[in-house]
Amino acid sequence: PVSSKADIYTESHSDRLRRTANRQLLIVRTLVGEAFRTRASMPQASKPPDAEDGIPFDSVVAEAGSCVDHVEVMLCEKNQGLPVVLVTYKHKDCCNCAECTKRPS
């Protein structure tokens, strides 16, 4: 699990949070089901594609190192996720991760 991916979604790009600002990450138990795996971008997709039998896949998994830097799982139904815990975290003042280098001190 990589929280730096979550950091991208914690704010507006026009109003960046300080490096040491508190952020929250929701840990969720998910039912991925039969996943469609892809290495290609699918910007127009609003649901998983259909399998060979005509039944839609349950989710989409984008492989790391392809169109995304980290594995991404897209769920399309509300009942596929169950929130388990809310984690509050912040980066250290001396953090030099990819996201912190883009933020004000």
Rosetta silent file (secondary structure, phi, psi, omega in degrees, C-alpha in Angstrom):
SEQUENCE: PVSSKADIYTESHSDRLRRTANRQLLIVRTLVGEAFRTRASMPQASKPPDAEDGIPFDSVVAEAGSCVDHVEVMLCEKNQGLPVVLVTYKHKDCCNCAECTKRPS
SCORE:     score description
SCORE:     0.000 S_00000001
   1 L     0.000  137.405 -177.470    0.000    0.000    0.000 S_00000001
   2 L  -124.727  112.338 -178.808    1.248    3.443   -0.927 S_00000001
   3 H   -74.332  -18.561  179.694   -0.241    6.457    0.830 S_00000001
   4 H   -61.630  -28.395  175.152    1.450    8.869   -1.586 S_00000001
   5 H   -64.081  -42.588  179.125   -1.230    7.903   -4.119 S_00000001
   6 H   -65.130  -32.812 -179.507   -3.873    9.007   -1.604 S_00000001
   7 H   -57.099  -32.962 -178.182   -2.015   12.307   -1.073 S_00000001
   8 L   -61.289  -30.074 -175.175   -2.875   13.313   -4.630 S_00000001
   9 L   -99.914   10.403 -176.235   -6.585   13.298   -3.752 S_00000001
  10 L   -90.278   -0.064 -176.554   -6.424   15.160   -0.407 S_00000001
  11 L  -164.942  171.270  173.446   -6.660   18.666   -1.829 S_00000001
  12 L   -80.102  142.238  179.240   -7.207   20.927   -4.779 S_00000001
  13 L   -67.756  -19.257  178.970   -4.124   21.385   -6.988 S_00000001
  14 L   -87.154  -10.013 -178.857   -4.657   25.141   -6.846 S_00000001
  15 L  -136.950   73.788 -174.191   -4.585   25.174   -3.027 S_00000001
  16 L   -70.107  138.407  176.018   -1.817   22.778   -1.918 S_00000001
  17 L   -76.670  156.158  173.758   -1.612   21.739    1.740 S_00000001
  18 L   -63.045  157.900  178.555    1.616   22.107    3.723 S_00000001
  19 L   -55.108  -40.939 -173.618    3.824   19.013    3.834 S_00000001
  20 L   -93.167   12.430  178.299    3.024   18.435    7.508 S_00000001
  21 L   -68.306  146.218  175.962   -0.742   18.958    7.222 S_00000001
  22 L   -67.671  138.751  176.041   -2.924   16.172    8.565 S_00000001
  23 E  -129.544  162.191  179.578   -4.384   13.915    5.885 S_00000001
  24 E  -129.088  142.376 -178.472   -6.793   11.030    6.138 S_00000001
  25 E  -129.919  125.406 -179.933   -6.800    7.657    4.421 S_00000001
  26 E   -93.287  121.263  176.169   -9.770    5.317    4.540 S_00000001
  27 E   -90.604  125.444 -173.080   -8.862    1.619    4.738 S_00000001
  28 E  -127.700  135.116  169.962  -11.606   -0.371    3.023 S_00000001
  29 E   -82.132  127.732 -175.422  -12.281   -4.093    2.689 S_00000001
  30 E  -122.798  151.881  171.963  -13.220   -4.651   -0.910 S_00000001
  31 L  -107.604   99.701 -177.602  -14.849   -7.323   -3.024 S_00000001
  32 L   -77.194  -32.685 -179.383  -12.968   -7.134   -6.294 S_00000001
  33 L    65.800 -145.838  176.906  -14.711  -10.189   -7.756 S_00000001
  34 L   -85.249  110.979 -172.781  -13.741  -11.091  -11.293 S_00000001
  35 E   -96.966  141.137  169.601  -11.489   -8.221  -12.326 S_00000001
  36 E   -86.078  119.901 -179.388  -10.692   -6.931  -15.787 S_00000001
  37 E   -97.936  135.699 -178.239   -6.930   -6.333  -15.792 S_00000001
  38 E  -140.556  154.282  172.591   -5.529   -3.621  -18.020 S_00000001
  39 L  -117.750    1.651 -178.082   -2.302   -1.858  -18.840 S_00000001
  40 L  -108.460  149.534  176.051   -4.073    0.697  -21.059 S_00000001
  41 L   -67.893  142.507  179.471   -5.810    3.910  -20.074 S_00000001
  42 L  -130.845   61.570 -172.736   -9.636    3.748  -20.155 S_00000001
  43 L   -63.337  -23.567 -178.249  -10.692    7.420  -19.761 S_00000001
  44 L   -93.504   -4.620 -175.773  -14.180    6.933  -21.249 S_00000001
  45 L   -71.618  132.244  175.022  -15.066    3.844  -19.164 S_00000001
  46 L  -114.528   -5.385  177.310  -17.945    4.265  -16.722 S_00000001
  47 L  -158.772  163.422  177.631  -18.158    0.562  -15.842 S_00000001
  48 L   -64.532  151.763  178.017  -16.060   -2.562  -16.339 S_00000001
  49 L   -70.988  168.902  176.687  -16.204   -4.109  -19.820 S_00000001
  50 E   -79.650  145.607  173.766  -18.083   -7.303  -20.545 S_00000001
  51 L   -78.025  177.557 -179.287  -16.295  -10.655  -20.313 S_00000001
  52 L   -59.454  -28.326 -179.219  -16.392  -13.133  -23.200 S_00000001
  53 L   -83.895    3.711  178.528  -19.655  -14.570  -21.845 S_00000001
  54 L    86.897   -6.305  178.452  -21.324  -11.138  -22.093 S_00000001
  55 L   -90.384  132.260 -178.131  -21.458  -10.644  -18.315 S_00000001
  56 E   -65.070  146.413  171.685  -19.643   -7.507  -17.112 S_00000001
  57 L   -63.175  160.640 -178.628  -16.518   -7.869  -14.993 S_00000001
  58 L   -83.745  -25.078 -176.809  -16.961   -6.837  -11.345 S_00000001
  59 E  -159.551  175.390  177.054  -14.071   -4.353  -11.256 S_00000001
  60 E  -126.443  134.066  176.423  -11.076   -3.034  -13.180 S_00000001
  61 E  -117.493  119.257  175.449   -7.444   -3.385  -12.064 S_00000001
  62 E   -93.284  124.835 -175.996   -4.873   -1.101  -13.675 S_00000001
  63 L   -74.711  139.990  177.021   -1.418   -2.673  -13.488 S_00000001
  64 E   -62.868  146.015  177.728    1.459   -0.682  -11.957 S_00000001
  65 L    81.166    7.211  177.385    4.054    0.591  -14.376 S_00000001
  66 L  -110.586 -109.349  179.021    1.597    0.890  -17.243 S_00000001
  67 L   -82.861   -5.609  178.915   -0.868    3.767  -17.466 S_00000001
  68 E  -133.578  155.546  178.948   -0.544    4.265  -13.659 S_00000001
  69 L   -79.465  -33.258 -178.844    2.424    4.402  -11.259 S_00000001
  70 L  -125.187  156.559  177.301    0.759    2.239   -8.600 S_00000001
  71 L   -57.276  134.790  175.715   -1.852   -0.517   -8.844 S_00000001
  72 E  -125.192  136.819  176.999   -5.343    0.987   -9.023 S_00000001
  73 E  -118.707  124.773  178.777   -8.577   -0.894   -8.437 S_00000001
  74 E  -105.817  121.000  176.156  -11.839    0.619   -9.676 S_00000001
  75 E  -103.035  146.055 -175.069  -15.024   -0.565   -8.010 S_00000001
  76 L  -116.420   -9.848 -179.836  -18.347    0.289   -9.583 S_00000001
  77 L  -118.794  139.209 -179.822  -20.927   -0.751   -6.993 S_00000001
  78 H   -58.001  -35.011 -176.017  -21.379    0.785   -3.536 S_00000001
  79 H   -80.268    8.749  177.502  -21.700   -2.630   -1.910 S_00000001
  80 H   -89.041   -6.714 -177.913  -18.206   -3.673   -3.067 S_00000001
  81 E  -132.218  139.508  177.981  -16.498   -1.713   -0.281 S_00000001
  82 E  -127.442  111.013  178.234  -16.768   -1.749    3.506 S_00000001
  83 E   -60.220  134.156 -178.536  -14.923    1.006    5.414 S_00000001
  84 E  -111.008  -46.861 -177.970  -12.816   -0.528    8.187 S_00000001
  85 E  -153.946  147.961  175.339  -10.710    2.259    9.668 S_00000001
  86 E  -106.063  119.669 -178.319   -9.899    5.931    9.083 S_00000001
  87 E  -103.388  126.826  173.406   -6.168    6.666    9.401 S_00000001
  88 E  -101.416  129.586 -177.132   -4.987   10.216   10.076 S_00000001
  89 E  -144.729  166.015  172.100   -1.377   10.791    9.051 S_00000001
  90 L  -150.831  156.564  178.342    1.097   13.491    8.098 S_00000001
  91 L   -84.136  151.205  175.725    4.505   13.614    6.485 S_00000001
  92 L   -70.629  155.802  179.892    7.569   14.580    8.472 S_00000001
  93 L   -58.880  -30.519 -177.113    8.997   18.039    7.878 S_00000001
  94 L   -92.985    7.995 -177.965   12.099   16.443    6.323 S_00000001
  95 L   -63.733  136.592  178.807   10.125   14.150    3.967 S_00000001
  96 L  -123.532   30.294  177.723   11.376   14.183    0.375 S_00000001
  97 L   -66.587  168.960 -177.499    8.812   11.899   -1.256 S_00000001
  98 L   -57.274  -38.052 -179.398    7.537   12.787   -4.735 S_00000001
  99 L   -74.657  -40.231 -178.452    4.436   14.518   -3.363 S_00000001
 100 H   -65.010  -30.896  179.104    6.225   16.532   -0.643 S_00000001
 101 H   -68.393  -14.736  178.736    8.642   18.013   -3.154 S_00000001
 102 H   -95.460   -2.987 -171.644    5.619   19.627   -4.876 S_00000001
 103 L  -109.743  156.370  173.378    4.239   21.200   -1.667 S_00000001
 104 L   -69.813  151.217  179.382    5.021   24.282    0.373 S_00000001
 105 L   -70.034    0.000    0.000    6.995   23.653    3.577 S_00000001
